[in-house]
Amino acid sequence: MDNYLTETYGRPFLDYVLATSNHGHINDLTDGQKATLKLLHNVAEAVDTEDGKDLRRVHIIHRISGYLPEHNCSVAALLRMQSGGEIPEPHHGDPLVDCMWRLARDAWPSFLIPQDENWPAFFGAMGALTFTHPAGNEAWNRILQDDSLKKLFPEYSDDPDSRGEVTEIQSSVLTSAGRGGTFQLVSLPDLILSHARMRQLIQNELSFESFLSAVAAIIADWRRLAIGRQARTPVLVGFAGITLEREVNLPQGRLRKRSEADRLLFGRQPGLGREVSVVLETTHAFKILKVAPAKEMLSNNGMTNIWKGLESKFEESRKQLDHDIDMVRFSVLMASEPTSPMAMAVVSRAMLDMTQHGSSFGTHAVSFAPYGDVHIDSARAEKIEHWAREVKDKHPGKLTLGARRLVSAVSTRTDPLDGLIDAIICWENMVGTDMETSFRVCGALACLLEPESGEERTKRFKELKSLYDTRSKLVHGSREPSYIEAQEYRSQAVGYALRAMQQLYRFPDLLSEPESAVRGTKILLTYDLSIKGSRQR
């Protein structure tokens, strides 16, 4: 096949419109297939001569997805039939889903055209189809007649004769993701199709049948959102610092190798330092917090006032997502050996905001790794799965600060002294007190780390006290140690913090103690930490 056409349209698209298997090469083309290839070649050449070549893919999609009334299908669908293929007639039973499936059938080929490999995916180019296809017009009407979805446009009647031009039907929305603005009825079918495709990419289920399933699932989510309920929206988090032998199943989702589809959602991130090696595939609670007439938010201070009233909700949602990600990183760290921490640094993050085209995308420029990459073999993966369940079931909120600081000490602190300070904050979060801090923190940690031997306990206390005193002198302006010394201090402080946190999980009543000072006192005075078990002396 012509390399020019393959590079322009991609093999999946060509296989679809030529009605061929995606295995092997095409021989003995029929007259219909030859006609299809000629038309595609003409379209590609026409686009190449236009201005704005950065929008080449959009121009191509507009040409091949346009609706042909005389054939009751898109250009791409007609090409498939011309090549000898069949066009499916999917049926669901829900009137809105059925008309969206007709749109999905004709839009499907457009989603197969390759994306720009350097930037996150954007699928908001279906307007040539949704604005001209009869199923698009039916979808708008079905939305306004739907008991749930019509709440997205409270100003407008479900009577087609009394609501005015459909292109003027809009509202303003604000979501728990902290995003919002004008929301148009005519954009909703396009959003449903594009987000269905993105969910396909995330789940790596790329068949036409899975696309239809994703469309139905997106519609169900929109119905929940429209009546004020929450939906779970996909989130991808790209990490550096570990590599995987196999998928790791966690309460929050799954850790997996980076896939080719992730490239479309994250982009290449040129110049941002460390590359994504592992992806967390999870979900996050997503909710529409406010629906209002567009003119209300566009009025003087309208958006500002509403935004201020919802700031606490935005912050709550952001903190919950950050917490979920931190607990995944913490679980992996807890499965580490103290001398070889598995340190995951966040490189990229993408959340699918269903009210927007594309994803809410962010990057973190991580160019330095305090610890080297660690390969997670099957045995380590099993250990991570164990610790993830332990953390999910047992980790107390009062120790979240310590967990977060321990994670940052091993993954993001480029200055080893910052890592040392973070690790000792973790010590204090576990067993800290307002009085006699140095002695009590180091004494409690020594008991926790060396419960079997008084001699070892004394030795450990001295080591801990030396590190604690170094931290105290630093924050009060003493001369900084050399870089090599600082690295060693960090490694020691991190190792002790990690071992102590692992030990606490052996004793659930100590772990759940709400006050660090009380926990420290129990460890020092009343608790038997020996290998025989947890009991008070």
C-alpha positions as CSV (number, residue, x, y, z in Angstrom):
1,M,0.0,0.0,0.0
2,D,1.1,3.6,-0.6
3,N,3.3,4.7,2.3
4,Y,1.9,8.3,1.9
5,L,-1.6,7.0,2.6
6,T,-0.5,4.9,5.5
7,E,1.3,7.8,7.1
8,T,-1.7,10.1,6.5
9,Y,-4.6,7.9,7.6
10,G,-3.0,5.0,9.5
11,R,-3.4,1.4,8.9
12,P,-6.5,0.9,11.1
13,F,-8.4,3.5,9.2
14,L,-7.4,2.1,5.8
15,D,-8.3,-1.4,6.9
16,Y,-11.7,-0.2,7.9
17,V,-12.6,1.8,4.8
18,L,-11.1,-0.9,2.5
19,A,-13.0,-3.6,4.4
20,T,-9.8,-5.6,4.8
21,S,-8.3,-7.6,7.7
22,N,-5.6,-5.8,9.6
23,H,-3.3,-8.8,9.1
24,G,-1.0,-9.2,6.1
25,H,-0.8,-7.0,3.0
26,I,-3.4,-6.0,0.5
27,N,-3.2,-7.8,-2.8
28,D,-5.6,-7.9,-5.7
29,L,-7.6,-4.8,-5.0
30,T,-11.2,-4.6,-6.3
31,D,-12.3,-1.7,-8.4
32,G,-14.2,-0.3,-5.4
33,Q,-11.1,-0.4,-3.2
34,K,-9.0,1.2,-5.9
35,A,-11.6,4.0,-6.1
36,T,-11.5,4.4,-2.4
37,L,-7.7,4.7,-2.4
38,K,-7.8,7.3,-5.2
39,L,-10.3,9.5,-3.3
40,L,-8.3,9.3,-0.1
41,H,-5.1,10.2,-2.0
42,N,-6.9,13.2,-3.5
43,V,-8.2,14.4,-0.1
44,A,-4.7,14.1,1.4
45,E,-3.1,16.1,-1.4
46,A,-5.8,18.7,-1.1
47,V,-5.1,19.1,2.6
48,D,-1.4,19.3,2.0
49,T,-1.8,22.4,-0.2
50,E,-3.9,24.3,2.3
51,D,-2.7,26.8,4.9
52,G,-2.4,25.7,8.5
53,K,-0.8,22.4,8.0
54,D,-0.7,22.0,11.8
55,L,-4.4,21.4,11.5
56,R,-4.0,18.8,8.8
57,R,-5.7,16.0,10.8
58,V,-8.7,18.3,11.5
59,H,-9.1,19.1,7.8
60,I,-9.0,15.5,6.8
61,I,-11.6,14.5,9.4
62,H,-13.9,17.3,8.2
63,R,-13.7,15.8,4.7
64,I,-14.1,12.1,5.4
65,S,-16.6,12.4,8.3
66,G,-19.1,14.7,6.5
67,Y,-22.6,13.4,6.2
68,L,-24.0,12.5,2.8
69,P,-27.9,12.9,2.9
70,E,-28.4,10.9,-0.4
71,H,-26.6,7.9,1.2
72,N,-27.7,8.4,4.8
73,C,-24.1,7.9,6.1
74,S,-20.7,9.6,6.3
75,V,-18.1,9.8,3.5
76,A,-16.0,7.2,5.3
77,A,-18.9,4.8,5.7
78,L,-19.7,5.1,2.1
79,L,-16.1,4.4,1.2
80,R,-16.3,1.2,3.2
81,M,-19.5,0.1,1.4
82,Q,-17.9,1.0,-1.9
83,S,-15.0,-1.3,-1.0
84,G,-17.4,-4.2,-0.3
85,G,-17.8,-3.8,3.5
86,E,-20.9,-3.6,5.6
87,I,-22.1,-0.9,7.9
88,P,-23.5,-2.2,11.2
89,E,-26.9,-1.1,12.5
90,P,-26.4,-1.2,16.3
91,H,-29.5,-1.2,18.5
92,H,-29.7,-0.5,22.3
93,G,-33.3,0.3,23.2
94,D,-32.7,3.6,24.9
95,P,-33.7,6.3,22.3
96,L,-30.8,8.6,23.1
97,V,-28.3,5.8,23.1
98,D,-29.7,4.5,19.8
99,C,-29.3,7.9,18.0
100,M,-25.8,8.4,19.5
101,W,-24.9,4.9,18.3
102,R,-25.8,5.9,14.8
103,L,-23.6,8.9,15.2
104,A,-20.8,6.7,16.7
105,R,-21.1,4.3,13.7
106,D,-20.3,7.1,11.2
107,A,-17.8,8.8,13.4
108,W,-15.8,5.7,14.2
109,P,-13.5,5.8,11.2
110,S,-12.4,9.4,12.1
111,F,-11.1,8.2,15.5
112,L,-8.8,5.8,13.7
113,I,-6.8,8.5,12.1
114,P,-3.4,9.0,13.8
115,Q,-2.9,11.7,16.4
116,D,0.0,14.1,16.6
117,E,2.5,12.1,18.7
118,N,3.9,15.1,20.5
119,W,0.8,16.4,22.2
120,P,-2.1,15.1,24.3
121,A,-5.0,13.8,22.4
122,F,-7.8,16.1,21.2
123,F,-10.8,14.6,19.6
124,G,-13.1,17.6,19.3
125,A,-13.2,17.6,15.5
126,M,-16.4,15.8,14.9
127,G,-18.5,18.9,14.2
128,A,-18.6,18.2,10.5
129,L,-20.6,15.0,11.3
130,T,-22.6,15.9,14.4
131,F,-23.9,19.2,13.0
132,T,-25.0,17.7,9.7
133,H,-26.1,14.2,10.6
134,P,-29.8,13.6,11.3
135,A,-28.9,11.6,14.4
136,G,-27.1,14.7,15.7
137,N,-30.3,16.8,15.5
138,E,-32.3,13.9,17.0
139,A,-29.7,13.7,19.9
140,W,-30.2,17.4,20.7
141,N,-34.0,16.9,20.9
142,R,-33.6,13.7,23.0
143,I,-31.4,15.5,25.4
144,L,-33.9,18.3,26.0
145,Q,-36.7,15.7,26.5
146,D,-34.6,13.5,28.8
147,D,-35.8,13.8,32.4
148,S,-32.2,14.1,33.7
149,L,-30.2,15.7,30.9
150,K,-32.7,18.6,30.4
151,K,-31.6,19.9,33.8
152,L,-28.3,20.9,32.2
153,F,-30.3,23.6,30.3
154,P,-32.9,24.9,32.8
155,E,-34.0,27.9,30.7
156,Y,-35.2,26.0,27.7
157,S,-38.3,24.1,26.9
158,D,-38.4,20.5,25.6
159,D,-40.9,21.8,23.0
160,P,-38.9,22.2,19.7
161,D,-41.3,24.9,18.4
162,S,-40.8,27.2,21.4
163,R,-37.2,27.1,22.3
164,G,-35.5,29.0,19.5
165,E,-32.4,28.2,17.5
166,V,-30.7,25.1,18.9
167,T,-27.3,26.7,18.5
168,E,-28.3,29.3,21.1
169,I,-29.2,26.8,23.8
170,Q,-26.6,27.0,26.5
171,S,-25.9,27.3,30.2
172,S,-23.0,27.8,32.4
173,V,-21.5,25.0,34.5
174,L,-18.8,24.7,37.2
175,T,-17.4,21.3,38.1
176,S,-15.6,19.8,41.1
177,A,-12.4,19.9,39.0
178,G,-12.4,23.6,39.3
179,R,-13.3,24.2,35.7
180,G,-16.3,25.6,34.0
181,G,-17.8,28.1,31.6
182,T,-20.4,28.3,28.9
183,F,-21.8,24.9,27.9
184,Q,-23.7,24.4,24.6
185,L,-26.3,21.8,23.8
186,V,-24.8,21.3,20.3
187,S,-21.4,20.3,21.8
188,L,-22.8,17.5,24.0
189,P,-23.0,14.8,21.4
190,D,-19.4,15.6,20.3
191,L,-18.2,15.4,23.9
192,I,-19.9,12.1,24.4
193,L,-18.1,10.6,21.3
194,S,-14.7,12.1,22.1
195,H,-14.7,10.9,25.7
196,A,-15.9,7.5,24.7
197,R,-12.8,7.3,22.5
198,M,-10.5,8.4,25.3
199,R,-11.9,5.8,27.7
200,Q,-11.2,3.2,25.0
201,L,-7.6,4.3,24.8
202,I,-7.2,4.2,28.6
203,Q,-8.7,0.8,28.9
204,N,-6.8,-0.4,25.7
205,E,-10.1,-1.9,24.4
206,L,-10.1,-0.5,20.8
207,S,-12.8,-2.4,19.0
208,F,-15.9,-0.8,17.5
209,E,-18.0,-2.7,19.9
210,S,-16.1,-1.4,22.9
211,F,-16.6,2.1,21.5
212,L,-20.4,1.7,21.5
213,S,-20.2,0.4,25.1
214,A,-18.2,3.4,26.1
215,V,-20.8,5.8,24.4
216,A,-23.6,4.2,26.5
217,A,-21.5,4.4,29.7
218,I,-20.7,8.1,29.1
219,I,-24.5,8.8,28.6
220,A,-25.2,7.1,31.9
221,D,-22.6,9.2,33.6
222,W,-24.0,12.4,32.1
223,R,-27.4,11.5,33.4
224,R,-26.0,11.2,36.9
225,L,-24.1,14.4,36.6
226,A,-27.1,16.3,35.4
227,I,-29.2,15.5,38.5
228,G,-26.3,16.5,40.9
229,R,-24.9,13.0,41.5
230,Q,-21.2,12.2,41.0
231,A,-19.6,10.0,38.4
232,R,-16.2,8.4,38.4
233,T,-14.0,9.9,35.7
234,P,-10.8,8.2,34.5
235,V,-7.4,9.6,35.8
236,L,-4.0,8.6,34.5
237,V,-0.8,9.4,36.5
238,G,2.5,8.8,34.9
239,F,5.5,8.0,37.2
240,A,9.2,7.7,36.9
241,G,11.3,5.7,39.3
242,I,10.2,2.1,38.8
243,T,9.7,-0.4,36.0
244,L,7.3,-3.3,36.0
245,E,7.4,-6.9,35.1
246,R,3.7,-7.3,35.4
247,E,0.6,-5.3,36.2
248,V,0.1,-4.4,39.9
249,N,-3.5,-4.4,41.2
250,L,-4.3,-1.8,43.9
251,P,-7.4,-0.7,45.7
252,Q,-7.2,2.6,43.8
253,G,-6.8,1.0,40.4
254,R,-3.8,-0.6,38.6
255,L,-0.2,0.2,38.0
256,R,0.9,-0.9,34.5
257,K,3.5,-0.4,31.9
258,R,3.1,2.7,29.8
259,S,1.2,1.8,26.6
260,E,1.2,3.3,23.2
261,A,-2.3,4.8,23.9
262,D,-0.9,6.7,26.9
263,R,1.3,8.6,24.5
264,L,-1.9,10.1,23.0
265,L,-3.1,11.2,26.4
266,F,0.2,12.5,27.8
267,G,2.1,13.5,24.7
268,R,5.9,13.2,24.5
269,Q,6.7,15.9,27.0
270,P,9.8,17.2,25.2
271,G,12.4,18.6,27.5
272,L,10.7,17.8,30.8
273,G,13.3,15.5,32.1
274,R,12.4,11.9,33.3
275,E,10.1,9.9,31.0
276,V,7.0,8.1,32.2
277,S,7.8,4.5,32.8
278,V,4.7,3.3,34.8
279,V,1.1,4.5,34.7
280,L,-1.5,4.5,37.5
281,E,-4.9,4.0,35.9
282,T,-7.5,5.1,38.4
283,T,-10.8,7.1,38.7
284,H,-11.8,10.2,40.6
285,A,-15.2,11.5,41.8
286,F,-16.4,14.1,39.4
287,K,-19.5,16.3,39.9
288,I,-21.2,19.3,38.4
289,L,-21.5,21.7,41.3
290,K,-23.4,24.5,39.6
291,V,-25.7,24.9,36.5
292,A,-26.9,28.4,35.8
293,P,-28.2,30.4,32.9
294,A,-25.3,31.6,30.9
295,K,-26.2,35.3,31.4
296,E,-26.1,34.8,35.2
297,M,-22.4,33.9,35.1
298,L,-21.6,36.4,32.4
299,S,-23.1,39.3,34.4
300,N,-21.0,41.6,36.5
301,N,-19.1,39.5,39.1
302,G,-21.4,36.6,38.5
303,M,-18.8,34.0,37.8
304,T,-16.5,35.4,40.5
305,N,-19.1,35.3,43.2
306,I,-20.2,31.7,42.3
307,W,-16.6,30.6,42.0
308,K,-15.8,32.0,45.5
309,G,-18.7,30.2,47.0
310,L,-17.5,26.9,45.6
311,E,-13.7,27.2,46.3
312,S,-13.9,24.8,49.3
313,K,-15.5,22.2,47.0
314,F,-12.7,22.6,44.4
315,E,-10.1,22.3,47.1
316,E,-11.7,19.2,48.6
317,S,-11.7,17.4,45.3
318,R,-8.1,18.4,44.5
319,K,-6.9,17.2,47.9
320,Q,-8.7,13.9,47.6
321,L,-7.1,13.1,44.3
322,D,-3.7,14.2,45.6
323,H,-4.2,12.0,48.7
324,D,-5.2,9.0,46.6
325,I,-2.0,9.4,44.5
326,D,0.2,9.9,47.5
327,M,-1.2,6.7,49.1
328,V,-0.3,4.7,46.1
329,R,3.3,6.1,46.2
330,F,3.4,5.4,49.9
331,S,2.2,1.8,49.5
332,V,4.9,1.2,47.0
333,L,7.5,2.7,49.3
334,M,6.3,0.6,52.3
335,A,7.0,-2.5,50.2
336,S,10.6,-1.4,49.9
337,E,13.7,-2.5,51.7
338,P,14.9,0.5,53.8
339,T,18.3,0.6,51.9
340,S,16.6,0.5,48.5
341,P,13.4,2.6,48.5
342,M,11.1,2.3,45.5
343,A,10.6,6.0,44.9
344,M,7.9,7.0,42.4
345,A,8.0,10.6,41.1
346,V,4.9,12.0,39.4
347,V,5.8,13.1,35.9
348,S,2.4,13.6,34.2
349,R,-1.3,13.6,35.2
350,A,-4.4,13.6,33.1
351,M,-8.0,13.6,34.3
352,L,-10.9,13.4,31.8
353,D,-13.2,16.4,32.5
354,M,-16.4,15.3,30.8
355,T,-17.5,18.9,30.2
356,Q,-14.4,19.7,28.2
357,H,-12.8,18.4,25.1
358,G,-9.5,16.6,25.8
359,S,-8.2,16.0,29.3
360,S,-7.2,18.2,32.2
361,F,-3.5,17.7,31.8
362,G,-0.5,18.6,33.9
363,T,3.2,17.8,33.9
364,H,5.9,17.9,36.6
365,A,9.4,18.6,35.4
366,V,11.3,15.9,37.3
367,S,14.9,15.8,36.2
368,F,16.6,14.4,39.2
369,A,16.2,11.1,41.1
370,P,17.5,10.9,44.7
371,Y,17.5,7.1,44.3
372,G,17.9,4.9,41.2
373,D,15.1,3.2,39.3
374,V,13.9,-0.1,40.8
375,H,12.5,-3.0,38.7
376,I,9.4,-4.5,40.2
377,D,9.5,-8.2,39.6
378,S,6.6,-10.5,40.4
379,A,7.6,-11.0,44.1
380,R,7.9,-7.2,44.6
381,A,4.6,-6.7,42.9
382,E,2.9,-9.1,45.3
383,K,4.4,-7.3,48.2
384,I,3.2,-4.0,46.9
385,E,-0.3,-5.4,46.5
386,H,-0.2,-6.6,50.1
387,W,1.0,-3.2,51.4
388,A,-1.6,-1.3,49.3
389,R,-4.4,-3.3,51.0
390,E,-2.8,-2.6,54.4
391,V,-2.5,1.1,53.8
392,K,-6.1,1.3,52.4
393,D,-7.5,-0.5,55.4
394,K,-5.4,0.8,58.3
395,H,-3.6,4.0,57.5
396,P,-4.8,6.7,60.0
397,G,-5.4,10.3,58.8
398,K,-3.1,11.7,61.5
399,L,-0.1,9.9,59.9
400,T,-0.8,11.3,56.4
401,L,1.6,14.1,56.8
402,G,4.4,11.7,57.8
403,A,3.6,9.4,54.8
404,R,3.6,12.4,52.4
405,R,6.9,13.8,53.7
406,L,8.5,10.3,53.6
407,V,7.5,10.0,49.9
408,S,8.8,13.4,49.0
409,A,12.1,12.7,50.8
410,V,12.8,9.8,48.5
411,S,11.3,11.0,45.2
412,T,11.3,14.8,44.7
413,R,13.7,16.5,47.0
414,T,16.8,17.4,44.9
415,D,18.6,18.8,47.9
416,P,19.5,15.9,50.3
417,L,19.1,18.2,53.3
418,D,15.5,18.8,52.3
419,G,15.1,15.0,52.2
420,L,16.7,14.8,55.7
421,I,14.3,17.4,57.1
422,D,11.3,15.6,55.4
423,A,12.3,12.3,56.9
424,I,12.6,13.7,60.4
425,I,9.2,15.4,60.1
426,C,8.0,11.9,59.4
427,W,9.6,10.7,62.7
428,E,7.9,13.5,64.6
429,N,4.5,12.7,63.0
430,M,4.8,9.2,64.3
431,V,6.1,9.8,67.9
432,G,6.6,13.6,68.3
433,T,5.8,15.6,71.4
434,D,5.8,19.2,72.5
435,M,8.3,18.6,75.4
436,E,11.8,17.0,75.5
437,T,11.3,16.4,71.8
438,S,14.8,15.1,70.9
439,F,15.0,12.5,73.7
440,R,11.4,11.3,73.4
441,V,11.3,11.1,69.6
442,C,14.6,9.3,69.3
443,G,13.9,7.1,72.3
444,A,10.5,6.0,71.1
445,L,12.0,5.3,67.6
446,A,14.9,3.3,69.1
447,C,12.4,1.1,71.0
448,L,10.3,0.7,67.9
449,L,13.3,-0.2,65.7
450,E,15.2,-2.4,68.2
451,P,12.7,-4.1,70.6
452,E,14.7,-7.2,71.2
453,S,18.1,-5.9,72.5
454,G,18.9,-3.2,74.9
455,E,22.4,-2.8,73.6
456,E,21.2,-2.4,70.0
457,R,18.5,0.0,71.3
458,T,21.1,2.2,72.9
459,K,23.2,2.2,69.8
460,R,20.3,3.1,67.6
461,F,19.2,5.9,70.0
462,K,22.6,7.5,69.6
463,E,22.5,7.3,65.8
464,L,19.0,8.8,65.8
465,K,19.9,11.5,68.2
466,S,22.9,12.5,66.0
467,L,20.7,12.8,63.0
468,Y,18.0,14.7,64.9
469,D,20.6,17.2,66.3
470,T,22.0,17.7,62.8
471,R,18.5,18.6,61.5
472,S,18.0,21.0,64.5
473,K,21.3,22.8,63.9
474,L,20.5,23.2,60.2
475,V,17.2,24.9,60.8
476,H,18.9,27.2,63.3
477,G,21.5,28.3,60.8
478,S,24.5,26.1,61.4
479,R,27.0,25.3,58.7
480,E,25.7,22.9,56.1
481,P,27.5,19.6,55.7
482,S,29.1,18.5,52.4
483,Y,26.9,17.1,49.7
484,I,28.2,13.6,50.3
485,E,27.5,13.8,54.0
486,A,24.0,15.2,53.4
487,Q,23.2,12.3,51.1
488,E,24.3,9.9,53.8
489,Y,22.2,11.7,56.4
490,R,19.2,11.6,54.2
491,S,19.6,7.8,53.5
492,Q,19.9,7.1,57.2
493,A,16.9,9.2,58.2
494,V,14.8,7.8,55.4
495,G,15.8,4.2,56.3
496,Y,14.8,4.7,59.9
497,A,11.5,6.4,59.1
498,L,10.6,3.6,56.7
499,R,11.4,0.8,59.1
500,A,9.6,2.6,61.9
501,M,6.5,3.1,59.8
502,Q,6.6,-0.6,58.8
503,Q,6.9,-1.6,62.4
504,L,3.9,0.5,63.4
505,Y,1.7,-1.5,61.0
506,R,2.5,-4.6,63.1
507,F,0.7,-3.0,66.0
508,P,-2.8,-1.8,64.9
509,D,-3.7,-0.1,68.3
510,L,-0.4,1.9,68.2
511,L,-1.0,2.8,64.5
512,S,-4.5,4.0,65.2
513,E,-3.5,6.1,68.2
514,P,-4.7,9.6,67.3
515,E,-1.9,11.5,69.2
516,S,1.7,11.1,68.3
517,A,2.8,12.0,71.9
518,V,0.6,9.3,73.4
519,R,1.9,6.8,70.8
520,G,5.5,7.7,71.7
521,T,4.8,7.5,75.5
522,K,3.2,4.0,75.1
523,I,6.2,2.8,73.1
524,L,8.6,4.1,75.7
525,L,6.8,3.0,78.9
526,T,4.0,0.5,78.5
527,Y,4.3,-1.5,75.2
528,D,5.9,-4.8,74.5
529,L,7.3,-4.6,71.0
530,S,9.1,-7.9,71.1
531,I,8.7,-10.5,68.4
532,K,6.2,-12.3,70.6
533,G,3.5,-9.8,69.8
534,S,1.9,-6.6,70.8
535,R,0.9,-6.2,74.4
536,Q,1.3,-3.7,77.2
537,R,3.9,-4.4,79.8
